[in-house]
Amino acid sequence: MDKCNDFQDQLKKEYVADHFTYAELEENDGDLAKLRNWYAKVRARDVFGASGAQSTRDVLDVCERALEDYAARVYAEESEAR
């Protein structure tokens, strides 16, 4: 969950810095892919059914939606620049 919070903080910094580029989107997309993979690996090893699993999945879903919103902004900014 901490890494998901860090991810969201990074996206907030992009908004504050008004930094909406394809390169940043690609970097953030890679970071989210790492979080997804890490979550999947942890879940695969969770034989005891950790109580925080659903909470973590919920936060990961929030990260996914936040990246979708950021991507929409990047596409809008890039199309305006043309």
C-alpha positions in Angstrom: 0.0 0.0 0.0 2.9 2.3 0.7 4.2 2.0 -2.9 0.7 2.8 -4.2 0.6 5.9 -2.1 4.1 6.8 -3.4 2.7 6.3 -6.9 -0.2 8.6 -6.3 2.1 11.2 -4.8 4.3 11.1 -7.9 1.2 11.7 -10.1 0.3 14.7 -7.9 3.7 16.1 -8.4 3.2 15.9 -12.2 0.1 17.9 -11.9 1.7 20.5 -9.7 4.6 20.8 -12.1 2.2 20.9 -15.0 4.3 18.1 -16.5 2.1 16.3 -19.0 4.3 14.5 -21.5 4.2 11.1 -23.2 7.6 10.3 -21.7 6.2 10.9 -18.1 3.1 8.9 -19.0 5.2 6.0 -20.2 7.4 6.2 -17.0 4.3 6.2 -14.7 2.7 3.4 -16.7 5.8 1.3 -16.1 5.7 2.1 -12.4 2.1 1.0 -12.3 3.0 -2.2 -14.1 5.6 -2.9 -11.5 3.0 -2.4 -8.8 0.6 -4.8 -10.5 3.3 -7.5 -10.9 4.4 -7.1 -7.3 0.9 -7.4 -6.1 0.3 -10.5 -8.2 3.5 -12.1 -6.8 2.5 -11.4 -3.2 -1.0 -12.7 -3.7 0.3 -15.9 -5.3 2.4 -16.5 -2.1 -0.4 -15.5 0.3 -1.5 -18.9 1.6 -3.0 -17.5 4.8 -5.3 -15.0 3.2 -3.8 -11.7 4.5 -6.4 -9.3 5.8 -5.0 -6.4 3.9 -5.2 -8.0 0.5 -8.5 -6.4 -0.5 -7.5 -3.0 0.9 -4.3 -3.2 -1.2 -6.3 -4.2 -4.3 -8.6 -1.2 -3.7 -5.7 1.2 -3.5 -4.2 -0.4 -6.6 -7.5 0.2 -8.4 -7.3 3.9 -7.3 -3.8 4.1 -8.8 -5.1 2.6 -12.1 -7.9 5.2 -12.3 -5.5 8.0 -11.4 -3.2 7.0 -14.2 -6.1 6.9 -16.6 -7.0 10.4 -15.6 -3.4 11.5 -16.0 -3.2 9.9 -19.4 -6.3 11.7 -20.6 -4.7 15.0 -19.5 -1.5 14.1 -21.3 -3.4 13.3 -24.5 -5.4 16.6 -24.2 -2.2 18.6 -23.6 -0.3 17.0 -26.4 -3.2 17.5 -28.9 -3.5 21.2 -27.9 0.2 21.7 -28.5 -0.1 20.6 -32.1 
